[in-house]
C-alpha cells in the first residue's frame, strides 16, 4: 500500500502514537472527515466539468464557408493629415 512496507507502517504508527497519544482517534477521525470533504469537492468539480462539456453546442460545420457567402473584412482607409508637419528646433541646455 503506497509503497510502504509493514515495518515502515509500524514505525509510522508508533511515531503517531508518541506524538498524539490519547488524541490519536480524534486526529484520525478529523483526518478522515477532511479526506471525505476533499473527495466530495473533487467529485463536484468533475460533475461540473462533465455537465459543461455535455451542454456545449457541437460544431456541425466541417467544411469552410464558400467565398461568395463570406463577409470580407474591410480595413479603414488611410486619410493624410490635414496640416503639414513643421520642423521643431531642439532646445539646447543652458
QUIVEN-V592962 format. One record per residue. N is the residue number from 0. RES is the residue in one letter. PHI is phi as a letter, one per 20 degrees, with the letter a starting at -180 (999 if undefined). OMEGA is omega in whole degrees, 0 to 359 (999 if undefined). D_CENTER is the distance of its C-alpha to the mean C-alpha in Angstrom with 1 decimal. Layout:
n	res	phi	omega	d_center
N	RES	PHI	OMEGA	D_CENTER
N	RES	PHI	OMEGA	D_CENTER
This chain:
n	res	phi	omega	d_center
0	X	999	178	30.9
1	X	m	179	28.0
2	X	m	181	30.5
3	X	d	180	32.5
4	X	f	182	36.3
5	X	f	179	38.6
6	X	f	178	40.0
7	X	f	178	36.6
8	X	f	179	35.7
9	X	f	178	39.1
10	X	f	177	38.6
11	X	f	179	35.3
12	X	f	180	37.0
13	X	f	178	39.9
14	X	f	178	37.7
15	X	f	179	35.8
16	X	f	178	39.2
17	X	f	182	40.5
18	X	f	188	37.6
19	X	d	176	37.2
20	X	l	184	40.7
21	X	f	182	41.5
22	X	e	183	38.0
23	X	g	178	36.5
24	X	f	179	36.5
25	X	f	179	34.9
26	X	f	180	32.1
27	X	f	179	31.6
28	X	f	180	31.4
29	X	f	176	28.8
30	X	f	177	26.8
31	X	f	178	27.1
32	X	f	178	26.1
33	X	f	178	23.0
34	X	f	179	22.1
35	X	f	178	22.8
36	X	f	179	20.7
37	X	f	179	17.7
38	X	f	179	18.4
39	X	f	177	19.0
40	X	f	178	15.6
41	X	f	179	14.0
42	X	f	178	16.5
43	X	f	179	15.7
44	X	f	180	12.0
45	X	f	178	13.4
46	X	f	179	16.1
47	X	f	181	14.0
48	X	f	181	12.1
49	X	f	179	15.6
50	X	f	177	17.3
51	X	f	179	15.1
52	X	f	181	15.7
53	X	f	179	19.4
54	X	e	182	19.9
55	X	f	178	18.7
56	X	f	181	21.9
57	X	e	180	23.0
58	X	e	180	24.3
59	X	e	182	28.1
60	X	e	181	29.0
61	X	d	180	29.4
62	X	d	178	31.9
63	X	f	179	31.8
64	X	f	178	33.5
65	X	f	185	37.1
66	X	f	180	38.0
67	X	f	179	40.5
68	X	e	182	38.0
69	X	e	172	35.3
70	X	e	181	35.2
71	X	e	177	35.5
72	X	f	181	33.8
73	X	d	178	36.4
74	X	e	178	36.1
75	X	f	181	38.1
76	X	f	180	41.5
77	X	f	175	42.5
78	X	d	180	45.0
79	X	f	180	47.0
80	X	f	184	47.4
81	X	e	179	50.3
82	X	c	179	51.9
83	X	e	177	52.7
84	X	f	179	50.9
85	X	d	181	53.3
86	X	e	181	53.4
87	X	d	180	52.7
88	X	f	180	54.5
89	X	f	179	52.4
90	X	f	179	53.5
91	X	d	178	55.3
92	X	f	182	54.8
93	X	e	999	57.9
